[in-house]
Amino acid sequence: MTKKGQALSVLIVSTLAFTVCFMVWMMFGVIGIPIKKALGLNATEFGLLTATPVLTGSLIRVPLGIWTDKYGGRIVMALLMSLTVPAIWLMSYASAYWHFLAIGLFVGLAGGSFSVGTPYVARWFPKNQQGFAMGIYGAGNSGAAVNKFVAPALVVAFGWAMVPQVYAAIMLGTVILFWFFSYSDPTHLVPSNVKFSDQLKSLKDPKVLKYCQFYSIVFGGYVALSLWMVQYYVGEFGLDIRSAALLAACFSLPGGVLRAAGGWMSDKWGARSVTWWVLWVSWICLFLLSYPQTDFTIATTSGPATFHIGLNVYAFTGLMFILGIAFAFGKASVFKYISDDYTDNIGTISGIVGLAGGLGGFVLPIMFGVLMDLTGIRSSAFMLMFGVVWVSLIWMYWTEVRRTEILGKNATPFNLHN
């Protein structure tokens, strides 16, 4: 097979593998609802349950990025997926809260696959196509939406315990498929004796910190909301689990699939321009989503008049759909920053930024639950994310946008390398 054919094969099979890994990683977003009911969990406990796999998948990302640079993405990805199969299967036998938390930590290894596939795929393509290639691979995030189609059907038909059994079988099949259709190229390896602690020193780079902040929103927020939305629809709008999952997929699906479009846009117009607009669109959507269901009474000349303000299920889903698109573009643009700035160190930097994004996906669901328990307001989750996006907009304005002359005779194109 030609080098170009191998690159295409690697891209396709790696994207499939990442989709399955993400589907498994997001499993608790659906099966957590019957588990919550069976165990009598409050919102904070439910948040911790859904977030536990995200923690492991985040913490493992930096070493996985380093090992991918050193040993190659093919062997690291295959081993990683293989390790998750027994844990996924065991999930169906869990019965106590601590069982789910403990097994969830091992299932969460699947979430580390992003830091393996990103550098593995990127190195098979020329620099001017890397944003698009990484965007295609990152579209595996749509596994969160696939989970919302598959898991509810299994829950309704057979009970929640069938979901991990089916997912374990799918993961095993994917490992075999990946191994036979992926390739290794010794020239892609980056020999390094740098220690894990040395790699973390890159966090002293202000640009890396900023990319971590951006990614904690566009990826961490995507993960958190993908886990949170099914039960949000059930509680806020009184839907059954299948209808709730279907509507929640209106956020998860574009948030994954359109990442490739974000990669193309970042290649064409630059990471900075795309990220700037992503943050503004997210800020507007989250502002509207933050408003709680409100009834108020006004004293009028003809007596008290009561009004209701709040998003109905259609407006809510429409805003979530737009937010999902924005997050998809943002996930791709942040990694275009990395491929531009850290060409020889993509694995390590993508691992660190991926770690930050994953930790956002771990912390946010727990904070959603805490705020829900404290205030009783479901939309407090969006209030929190609105504040985080506001911080990022200010940070980006002062470090990038304000330093660029956009209008006038000295204006330069809105691109990272001007």
VOZAMAR-868862 format. One line per 4 residues: their letters; for each residue x, y, z of C-alpha. Coordinates in nm, 3 decimals, m for minus. Example, Ala and Ser with C-alpha at 12.3 -4.5 7.8 and 13.67 -1.06 7.14 Angstrom:
as) 1.230,m0.450,0.780 ~ 1.367,m0.106,0.714;
//
This chain:
mtkk) 0.000,0.000,0.000 ~ 0.122,0.352,m0.079 ~ 0.213,0.597,0.196 ~ m0.100,0.798,0.116;
gqal) m0.316,0.486,0.136 ~ m0.162,0.393,0.470 ~ m0.230,0.745,0.602 ~ m0.594,0.721,0.498;
svli) m0.631,0.375,0.653 ~ m0.474,0.495,0.977 ~ m0.706,0.796,0.987 ~ m1.023,0.589,0.929;
vstl) m0.948,0.307,1.172 ~ m0.814,0.545,1.439 ~ m1.129,0.757,1.417 ~ m1.341,0.444,1.456;
aftv) m1.137,0.337,1.759 ~ m1.169,0.680,1.919 ~ m1.546,0.681,1.857 ~ m1.584,0.350,2.041;
cfmv) m1.354,0.466,2.323 ~ m1.557,0.784,2.366 ~ m1.882,0.590,2.361 ~ m1.754,0.374,2.647;
wmmf) m1.617,0.679,2.832 ~ m1.959,0.846,2.827 ~ m2.148,0.531,2.932 ~ m2.254,0.667,3.273;
gvig) m2.434,0.958,3.108 ~ m2.717,0.711,3.029 ~ m2.684,0.408,3.257 ~ m2.616,0.644,3.548;
ipik) m2.985,0.741,3.551 ~ m3.126,0.397,3.646 ~ m2.827,0.348,3.878 ~ m2.902,0.681,4.047;
kalg) m3.263,0.574,4.100 ~ m3.168,0.228,4.229 ~ m2.908,0.360,4.475 ~ m3.098,0.675,4.575;
lnat) m2.815,0.914,4.483 ~ m2.836,1.292,4.515 ~ m2.719,1.530,4.240 ~ m2.363,1.559,4.379;
efgl) m2.323,1.180,4.405 ~ m2.460,1.141,4.053 ~ m2.211,1.404,3.931 ~ m1.923,1.213,4.091;
ltat) m2.047,0.886,3.942 ~ m2.055,1.023,3.587 ~ m1.725,1.207,3.629 ~ m1.514,0.922,3.774;
pvlt) m1.416,0.764,3.438 ~ m1.330,1.112,3.312 ~ m1.070,1.152,3.589 ~ m0.863,0.850,3.485;
gsli) m0.897,0.928,3.117 ~ m0.761,1.275,3.189 ~ m0.472,1.187,3.420 ~ m0.341,0.919,3.182;
rvpl) m0.331,1.156,2.885 ~ 0.012,1.309,2.947 ~ 0.202,0.980,2.985 ~ 0.010,0.837,2.689;
giwt) 0.118,1.134,2.476 ~ 0.481,1.077,2.578 ~ 0.463,0.702,2.510 ~ 0.306,0.770,2.170;
dkyg) 0.598,0.994,2.077 ~ 0.842,0.726,2.194 ~ 0.684,0.392,2.095 ~ 0.429,0.482,1.827;
griv) 0.052,0.522,1.828 ~ m0.034,0.178,1.692 ~ 0.100,m0.030,1.981 ~ m0.006,0.219,2.251;
mall) m0.364,0.249,2.121 ~ m0.407,m0.128,2.085 ~ m0.279,m0.196,2.438 ~ m0.491,0.081,2.587;
mslt) m0.814,m0.046,2.433 ~ m0.734,m0.406,2.530 ~ m0.688,m0.308,2.895 ~ m1.036,m0.158,2.916;
vpai) m1.228,m0.467,2.798 ~ m1.229,m0.663,3.130 ~ m1.325,m0.351,3.328 ~ m1.615,m0.269,3.096;
wlms) m1.748,m0.624,3.131 ~ m1.716,m0.619,3.513 ~ m1.929,m0.306,3.528 ~ m2.241,m0.518,3.467;
yasa) m2.179,m0.703,3.797 ~ m2.142,m0.390,4.016 ~ m2.407,m0.344,4.284 ~ m2.277,m0.085,4.536;
ywhf) m2.189,0.281,4.480 ~ m1.819,0.222,4.550 ~ m1.817,m0.064,4.296 ~ m1.921,0.175,4.022;
laig) m1.664,0.434,4.126 ~ m1.378,0.182,4.144 ~ m1.456,0.007,3.815 ~ m1.528,0.345,3.654;
lfvg) m1.167,0.445,3.717 ~ m1.046,0.154,3.500 ~ m1.313,0.204,3.233 ~ m1.197,0.566,3.216;
lagg) m0.867,0.459,3.058 ~ m1.056,0.463,2.727 ~ m1.072,0.843,2.750 ~ m0.694,0.865,2.722;
sfsv) m0.715,0.747,2.362 ~ m0.733,1.105,2.237 ~ m0.372,1.178,2.333 ~ m0.260,0.867,2.147;
gtpy) m0.451,0.918,1.825 ~ m0.391,1.291,1.784 ~ m0.010,1.277,1.735 ~ m0.035,0.933,1.568;
varw) m0.273,1.061,1.299 ~ m0.115,1.407,1.263 ~ 0.229,1.271,1.171 ~ 0.088,1.082,0.872;
fpkn) m0.015,1.411,0.706 ~ 0.165,1.725,0.580 ~ 0.150,2.033,0.801 ~ m0.112,2.214,0.593;
qqgf) m0.351,1.918,0.633 ~ m0.287,1.837,0.999 ~ m0.569,2.055,1.131 ~ m0.818,1.878,0.906;
amgi) m0.676,1.531,0.985 ~ m0.687,1.593,1.360 ~ m1.037,1.731,1.316 ~ m1.148,1.411,1.142;
ygag) m0.996,1.201,1.419 ~ m1.146,1.426,1.685 ~ m1.489,1.368,1.531 ~ m1.472,1.046,1.729;
nsga) m1.614,1.263,2.007 ~ m1.944,1.177,1.840 ~ m1.917,0.852,2.034 ~ m2.097,1.052,2.303;
avnk) m2.395,1.076,2.066 ~ m2.367,0.711,1.959 ~ m2.390,0.620,2.327 ~ m2.717,0.817,2.350;
fvap) m2.865,0.616,2.064 ~ m2.743,0.270,2.168 ~ m2.750,0.270,2.548 ~ m3.113,0.385,2.605;
alvv) m3.242,0.117,2.366 ~ m3.047,m0.149,2.557 ~ m3.160,m0.013,2.895 ~ m3.527,m0.017,2.797;
afgw) m3.509,m0.362,2.634 ~ m3.276,m0.553,2.868 ~ m3.187,m0.333,3.168 ~ m2.877,m0.123,3.230;
amvp) m2.645,m0.423,3.296 ~ m2.663,m0.524,2.930 ~ m2.495,m0.198,2.820 ~ m2.144,m0.271,2.957;
qvya) m2.160,m0.629,2.825 ~ m2.240,m0.511,2.472 ~ m1.981,m0.233,2.494 ~ m1.710,m0.479,2.605;
aiml) m1.780,m0.693,2.297 ~ m1.773,m0.385,2.069 ~ m1.441,m0.272,2.220 ~ m1.283,m0.615,2.170;
gtvi) m1.392,m0.620,1.806 ~ m1.253,m0.270,1.756 ~ m0.913,m0.369,1.897 ~ m0.886,m0.650,1.640;
lfwf) m0.999,m0.426,1.353 ~ m0.758,m0.149,1.456 ~ m0.460,m0.383,1.471 ~ m0.514,m0.523,1.122;
fsys) m0.577,m0.191,0.947 ~ m0.330,0.044,1.118 ~ 0.040,0.091,1.038 ~ 0.365,0.196,1.202;
dpth) 0.629,0.433,1.063 ~ 0.962,0.440,1.254 ~ 1.034,0.792,1.123 ~ 0.738,0.921,1.327;
lvps) 0.895,0.819,1.658 ~ 1.048,1.089,1.874 ~ 1.323,0.931,2.087 ~ 1.328,1.097,2.424;
nvkf) 1.466,1.037,2.771 ~ 1.267,1.323,2.917 ~ 1.085,1.234,3.237 ~ 0.716,1.284,3.305;
sdql) 0.799,1.559,3.557 ~ 1.010,1.739,3.297 ~ 0.724,1.732,3.049 ~ 0.497,1.902,3.300;
kslk) 0.740,2.195,3.302 ~ 0.581,2.306,2.976 ~ 0.294,2.427,3.195 ~ 0.520,2.723,3.273;
dpkv) 0.466,2.834,2.914 ~ 0.185,3.097,2.924 ~ 0.061,2.982,2.583 ~ 0.020,2.624,2.703;
lkyc) m0.173,2.747,3.008 ~ m0.402,2.951,2.785 ~ m0.467,2.656,2.553 ~ m0.544,2.446,2.862;
qfys) m0.802,2.704,2.969 ~ m0.966,2.713,2.626 ~ m0.976,2.335,2.600 ~ m1.123,2.297,2.948;
ivfg) m1.426,2.480,2.806 ~ m1.468,2.342,2.455 ~ m1.376,1.984,2.546 ~ m1.430,1.974,2.923;
gyva) m1.763,2.151,2.882 ~ m1.860,1.916,2.599 ~ m1.783,1.608,2.811 ~ m1.958,1.748,3.118;
lslw) m2.274,1.848,2.933 ~ m2.280,1.519,2.740 ~ m2.284,1.338,3.074 ~ m2.534,1.579,3.234;
mvqy) m2.791,1.644,2.962 ~ m2.995,1.322,2.963 ~ m3.086,1.355,3.330 ~ m3.134,1.733,3.279;
yvge) m3.400,1.668,3.013 ~ m3.564,1.406,3.236 ~ m3.577,1.642,3.536 ~ m3.644,1.975,3.364;
fgld) m3.890,1.871,3.096 ~ m4.025,1.540,3.233 ~ m3.915,1.329,2.935 ~ m3.853,0.954,2.937;
irsa) m3.494,0.831,2.905 ~ m3.512,0.749,2.532 ~ m3.663,1.087,2.432 ~ m3.418,1.267,2.663;
alla) m3.120,1.084,2.513 ~ m3.238,1.157,2.159 ~ m3.263,1.530,2.227 ~ m2.935,1.531,2.420;
acfs) m2.772,1.386,2.106 ~ m2.861,1.713,1.928 ~ m2.576,1.860,2.132 ~ m2.338,1.561,2.135;
lpgg) m2.358,1.472,1.766 ~ m2.261,1.808,1.608 ~ m2.017,1.857,1.896 ~ m1.829,1.554,1.768;
vlra) m1.890,1.521,1.394 ~ m1.828,1.886,1.303 ~ m1.484,1.890,1.461 ~ m1.344,1.806,1.116;
aggw) m1.504,2.124,0.978 ~ m1.340,2.316,1.261 ~ m1.004,2.170,1.160 ~ m1.055,2.282,0.800;
msdk) m1.160,2.630,0.914 ~ m0.854,2.655,1.140 ~ m0.625,2.557,0.852 ~ m0.788,2.820,0.630;
wgar) m0.842,3.118,0.865 ~ m0.613,3.045,1.157 ~ m0.666,2.908,1.505 ~ m0.701,3.250,1.667;
svtw) m0.987,3.371,1.450 ~ m1.189,3.051,1.490 ~ m1.133,3.033,1.868 ~ m1.234,3.397,1.919;
wvlw) m1.569,3.349,1.748 ~ m1.626,3.014,1.919 ~ m1.594,3.179,2.259 ~ m1.837,3.459,2.168;
vswi) m2.103,3.222,2.033 ~ m2.064,3.000,2.342 ~ m2.095,3.305,2.569 ~ m2.425,3.412,2.409;
clfl) m2.573,3.059,2.415 ~ m2.475,3.000,2.777 ~ m2.619,3.337,2.880 ~ m2.959,3.237,2.740;
lsyp) m2.936,2.882,2.878 ~ m2.853,3.015,3.225 ~ m3.192,3.179,3.275 ~ m3.401,2.959,3.510;
qtdf) m3.772,2.889,3.474 ~ m3.925,3.202,3.632 ~ m4.276,3.310,3.732 ~ m4.330,3.669,3.842;
tiat) m4.629,3.885,3.927 ~ m4.672,4.252,3.836 ~ m4.925,4.486,3.996 ~ m5.120,4.643,3.711;
tsgp) m5.411,4.887,3.705 ~ m5.648,4.595,3.651 ~ m5.494,4.377,3.923 ~ m5.202,4.133,3.954;
atfh) m5.069,3.990,3.628 ~ m4.850,3.678,3.636 ~ m4.594,3.604,3.368 ~ m4.369,3.307,3.297;
igln) m4.021,3.328,3.144 ~ m3.819,3.022,3.059 ~ m3.692,2.815,2.769 ~ m3.921,2.546,2.637;
vyaf) m3.775,2.215,2.524 ~ m3.749,2.328,2.160 ~ m3.564,2.655,2.229 ~ m3.340,2.478,2.479;
tglm) m3.248,2.206,2.229 ~ m3.185,2.465,1.956 ~ m2.941,2.656,2.176 ~ m2.769,2.332,2.278;
filg) m2.734,2.241,1.910 ~ m2.560,2.575,1.835 ~ m2.340,2.534,2.145 ~ m2.240,2.187,2.028;
iafa) m2.132,2.325,1.689 ~ m1.929,2.600,1.856 ~ m1.756,2.351,2.087 ~ m1.675,2.126,1.787;
fgka) m1.502,2.411,1.604 ~ m1.324,2.517,1.924 ~ m1.184,2.171,1.995 ~ m1.025,2.165,1.651;
svfk) m0.892,2.522,1.665 ~ m0.714,2.468,1.998 ~ m0.525,2.173,1.854 ~ m0.439,2.372,1.544;
yisd) m0.267,2.615,1.782 ~ m0.065,2.322,1.917 ~ 0.034,2.177,1.578 ~ 0.146,2.527,1.471;
dytd) 0.343,2.615,1.784 ~ 0.481,2.277,1.897 ~ 0.546,2.079,1.577 ~ 0.817,1.859,1.730;
nigt) 0.635,1.805,2.057 ~ 0.273,1.747,1.958 ~ 0.230,1.434,2.168 ~ 0.342,1.589,2.494;
isgi) 0.165,1.925,2.457 ~ m0.155,1.765,2.330 ~ m0.138,1.533,2.631 ~ m0.109,1.824,2.872;
vgla) m0.384,2.027,2.705 ~ m0.596,1.713,2.681 ~ m0.536,1.657,3.053 ~ m0.668,2.004,3.129;
gglg) m0.973,1.948,2.908 ~ m1.039,1.612,3.068 ~ m1.005,1.753,3.418 ~ m1.261,2.015,3.318;
gfvl) m1.489,1.728,3.216 ~ m1.428,1.568,3.557 ~ m1.473,1.874,3.778 ~ m1.770,2.031,3.600;
pimf) m2.027,1.749,3.649 ~ m1.942,1.739,4.020 ~ m1.981,2.116,4.045 ~ m2.309,2.092,3.850;
gvlm) m2.435,1.849,4.114 ~ m2.314,2.059,4.407 ~ m2.478,2.373,4.267 ~ m2.797,2.181,4.201;
dltg) m2.807,2.051,4.558 ~ m2.726,2.395,4.704 ~ m2.956,2.613,4.493 ~ m3.218,2.374,4.355;
irss) m3.175,2.553,4.018 ~ m3.096,2.317,3.730 ~ m2.971,2.593,3.502 ~ m2.699,2.678,3.758;
afml) m2.481,2.442,3.550 ~ m2.499,2.687,3.260 ~ m2.441,2.984,3.492 ~ m2.112,2.826,3.597;
mfgv) m2.000,2.764,3.240 ~ m2.102,3.117,3.139 ~ m1.858,3.252,3.398 ~ m1.576,3.027,3.277;
vwvs) m1.624,3.137,2.914 ~ m1.628,3.502,3.026 ~ m1.283,3.454,3.187 ~ m1.149,3.297,2.866;
liwm) m1.281,3.579,2.649 ~ m1.109,3.838,2.867 ~ m0.785,3.637,2.869 ~ m0.783,3.599,2.492;
ywte) m0.866,3.965,2.437 ~ m0.573,4.089,2.646 ~ m0.316,3.837,2.519 ~ m0.406,3.814,2.150;
vrrt) m0.685,4.029,2.010 ~ m0.586,4.360,2.170 ~ m0.234,4.326,2.030 ~ m0.359,4.288,1.674;
eilg) m0.451,4.588,1.462 ~ m0.764,4.475,1.283 ~ m0.860,4.794,1.097 ~ m0.652,5.060,0.924;
knat) m0.355,5.066,0.688 ~ m0.130,4.871,0.927 ~ m0.386,4.594,0.980 ~ m0.262,4.240,0.940;
pfnl) m0.457,3.927,0.852 ~ m0.618,3.767,1.156 ~ m0.378,3.474,1.174 ~ m0.159,3.325,1.446;
hn) 0.174,3.366,1.267 ~ 0.157,3.734,1.168;
//
